Amino acid sequence: MKLASGAGLGGALAGAGADATTAAAKADSNQHFVEVDSAGNGTNLEGLQFNTAQAGFLAGYLAAGYSKSGKVATYGGLKIPPVTVYMDGFQEGVNYYNQQKGKSVQVLGWDEKKQNGSFAASFTDQNKGQQLATNFANQGADVIFPVAGGTGLGSAAYAKSSGKAVVIWVDTDGFISAPQYGSVFLSTALKNMADAVTKAVEDASAGNYATSDYIGTLANNGVGLAPFHDLDGKVDSGLKSELDQVKGDIISGKITITSPSQPK
């Protein structure tokens, strides 16, 4: 079995890698492949996909409930589905909070209906991340959701130095992966790639090769929301309970997420 990274938050180069893996699987039907953040082919290529719109929805609800200014913000590294799916979920979570609470929390940086918003054009440019965070904070945003890999560290640095905002991270728990900014990480919209990849490798070692894709969801713990860590005491107990309820309602289907970038 061969394992490859798909589009993910790695951008265009990783996307090219996904194309190469798809071609390799087609060329060698006797070899089994697993690809992260991309669809499989139903035969010898298994896709490990993640419905991060669900995690983003929880992040948006959290951001709206935590915000004191009534403005929150998000931006992406590149305008590709593995990025915009997070942003869609985030906006839908804010919208749901507004509907439930009769509030009007505003999302800066993304318009799901138009599929248009703010992008850094990089997953590594921390200066750009700092610039975007500064601009959002100057417009009143006090919670920022960067979906931009290392670029987002610039936003975290700004949040820490200015004290004007907190950050919700993506993919892996920011409190652990970037502990120097732990004091400003409210939470993380998690993508549990490690467990999915581990299972795929273990299955392959036992001679079991999946022909259908794995899709990580809230129901199977493939996605989720990280602990609040240092900011736990600042998150209202009522909001915590509401997040548990929202999670359950997404799992049950009571809440429907409409992002066009969700894996199927």
N, C-alpha and C positions, 0 to 999 in steps of 0.2 A: 504494500500500500504506500502511496505517496501523498503527502500532506502539503497543501499550498494555501497561502493567504489570498483572500479575495480583495474586493474593493476597500471595505472597512473605512477607517479614518486615515488610511495611508495615502489616499488620493489616486492620481492618475497612474503612477508607476505600478501600484498594487493592482489597479484595474487591468493594466496590460498583463500582469502576471496571471490574473484570472482568465483572460483570453487564451493565454498560452497553455494553461492547465486544461481548459476545455478542449483545445485542439489535441493535446497529448492524450487525453482520455479517449478521444475519437479515433486517434491513430493506433492505439494499443488497447484493444478490447479485453485482453487477458490481464491487464494491470488495473488495480483498483486505486482510486483517487478520492481524497477528501478535500473539500475546498471551503474555506471560511468566508462568510459574508457574500456568498454567491450561490445561485441555484445549481443543482446537480443535473444529471441527464437521465435519471431513472434506470440506469443500468450499472455502469462501473464508476460513476462519479457521484459521490454523496455530497450534497451541499449542507453546510452548517449555517443556518440563518437565524436571525434574532429579531423578534418584533419589538424593537426598541421604542416604537411609538408608545407602547404600554408603559415602559419605564419613564419616558419623556412626559407622559400624561401625569403621572404621579409627581414628577419634578415640577411641572407647571402648576399643579394644584398646591403643592408645598410653597412654591415661590409666591403665588398670589396670597396665600394665607399668612405668609411670613412678612411680606412687604409692608412697610409703614408709609411709603410714598404713594402707593397705588400704581407704580410703574415698575415693570421688570423687563429684561432684555435677553435676547439670544442672538448668536451669530454662528456661522459655519466656516469651516476651512475651505471647502469647495462645494459647489452646487451639484452634489451627487446624491442619489437616493439613500445610501447609508448615513449621510449627514442630515439631509432634510427630513428623514423619517423621525429623528429625534426632535427636530424643531416643530414639525407638525404636531407631534404628541404633546409637546410643551405648550403650544398655543391652545390646543384643545383642552388641556388640563386647566389652564387659566380661564378659558371660556366657561368651562363647567363650574368652576368655583364661582365665577360671576353669576351664573344662572342660579346656583343653589343659594347664594348669599345675598343676591340683589345688589352686587357690587359692580364696579366698572374698572377693575384693574387692567391696565393697558400693557400690551406686549410691544416692545420696540425691537426692530431688527428682523421681523419676519411677518409675512402675510401668507397664510396657508392657501387661501383661495386663489391668490395670484401666483403662488409658488415663487415668491420673489422677496429678497431681503438683503441682509448684510453678510458679506463673505470676506475673509482675510486673504483669499487666494494663496494660502499657505497653511501647512500643518506644523511649521517650525518657527515662524517669525514672531518671537515674543514681543518685539517692539510694536508690531501691528496689533497684537492682542491687547497691549497696554493702551494703545491709541483708541481702539474700539471701546474698551471699558471706560476710558476717560470721557469719550463722547457720550456714551450711554448715561454715565453718572451725571454729567453736566445737564442732561435732559431730565434727570430726576430718578433714573432707575437705581434701585438699591439691592436688586438680586440679578445676577448675570449668569447666563447658561451658555458657555462657549462649547461648541461642538467642533473643535478644531485642533485636537491633539496638543502638541507642545506649544502651539500659538497661545492656547488658553492660559499657559503659565504666566504670560505677560499680564493677563487680566487678573489673575490671582495676586501677582506682585502689586498691581495697582490697588486692589482691594485692601491688601495688608497695609500698604504704606499710607493710603488715604483715609481708611476707616469709613468710606462712603458706601460700601457695598459688600455683599457676601457672594460667594460663587457656588453654583451647583455643577459638579464635574460630570464626566461621562466615561463609560466603559469600565474602568477599574477604579476602586475606591481611592479618590484623590488624597484622602487623609493618610493613606498608607503609601501610595505611589509618589506623592509629592509632599512629604511631611513638613517641609519648610513653610508650607502655606496652610497647614492644618487648621489654624485658628480662624480662617475665613471660608473654609469649605463647609457649607451648610449640609450637603449630602452629595451623593453621586447617583446618576441614572446608570445602573449597572448592566453590563453585558457579560454574562458568565461564560466566556469562551473557554476558560481552563477546564471546566468540568465536561463540556461538550467535546472538546478535543481529546481529553483523557479517555472518555468512554469510547470514542471512535477508534482510538489506538488499541485500547483493550479488546474491543470487539474484533478488530482486525487480527490481533495476535491469536485470537481463538478461532480464526477462520470464518468469522461472521461479518459479512459485508452488507451494509444497508443499501437498498436500491431506491429508497425514498428519502427525501430530505428531512433533516432535523430542524425544527423551528423552536427556538427558545422563547418562552412566554412567561408571564407571571405565574401561570398554573403549574408549570414544570420547573420553576425557579431558574429558567434560562435568562430572565431579565428581572430587575427589581430596583429597589431603592436602598442605598446604603444607610448605616446608622448616622446620627447627627453629631456624634463624637463631642468635640469641645463646645459645640453650640446647642447641645441637647437641652440644656436648661433654659434656652431662649425660645424653644419651640413649644407653643402652648399645648397642654395636654389634650384639649379639645381638638386641635388640629391633628394631633397624632392619631386620635380615634377616628377622625374623618378620613384620614389617609388609609387606615386599615379597611374602612367601609368601602372607599373608592376602589381599592385593590380587589376586594371581594366582588364588587359589582362589575368590574372589568372581566374578572374570571368567569362570572356567571353569565355574562352577556347582557346584563342590565344596562351597562354603559357600552356604547358602540363607538369605536375609534375609526375615523374615516380617512386617515392618511393614505394617499395613493401610493406611497412608497413601502407600505407594509409587505413583508414576504407572504407568499401564498403557497 
